[in-house]
């Protein structure tokens, strides 16, 4: 029950955040995407140097 309430609260917050502060929401998404790309690049570099 608590998990369901927290999930809906998170969804409501995300909708509110995107609706009222779209530039900030875009910056957050861009930052998260950049972080994920950095992690993927790190794994790629690791496996490349492991094989080479």
C-alpha positions as CSV (number, residue, x, y, z in Angstrom):
1,X,0.0,0.0,0.0
2,X,2.8,2.5,0.9
3,X,4.7,1.6,-2.2
4,X,1.7,2.3,-4.4
5,X,1.1,5.7,-2.7
6,X,4.8,6.7,-3.1
7,X,4.7,5.6,-6.7
8,X,1.7,7.8,-7.4
9,X,3.2,10.7,-5.5
10,X,6.4,10.4,-7.6
11,X,4.4,10.4,-10.8
12,X,2.4,13.4,-9.7
13,X,5.6,15.3,-8.8
14,X,7.2,14.5,-12.1
15,X,4.1,15.8,-14.0
16,X,4.1,18.9,-11.9
17,X,7.8,19.5,-12.4
18,X,7.6,19.1,-16.1
19,X,4.5,21.2,-16.4
20,X,5.6,24.1,-14.3
21,X,9.4,24.1,-14.8
22,X,10.0,22.5,-18.2
23,X,13.5,24.0,-18.6
24,X,14.7,22.7,-15.3
25,X,13.1,19.3,-16.1
26,X,15.0,19.2,-19.4
27,X,18.3,20.1,-17.6
28,X,17.8,17.3,-15.1
29,X,17.0,14.8,-17.9
30,X,20.1,16.0,-19.9
31,X,22.3,15.6,-16.8
32,X,21.0,12.1,-16.1
33,X,21.5,11.1,-19.7
34,X,25.1,12.5,-19.7
35,X,25.8,10.5,-16.5
36,X,24.6,7.3,-18.0
37,X,26.6,7.9,-21.1
38,X,29.7,8.5,-19.0
39,X,29.2,5.2,-17.2
40,X,28.7,3.4,-20.5
41,X,31.9,5.0,-21.9
42,X,33.8,3.9,-18.8
43,X,32.6,0.3,-19.2
44,X,33.6,0.4,-22.8
45,X,37.0,1.7,-22.0
46,X,37.5,-0.9,-19.4
47,X,36.6,-3.8,-21.6
48,X,38.7,-2.4,-24.5
49,X,41.8,-2.2,-22.4
50,X,41.0,-5.6,-20.9
51,X,41.0,-7.3,-24.3
52,X,43.9,-5.2,-25.9
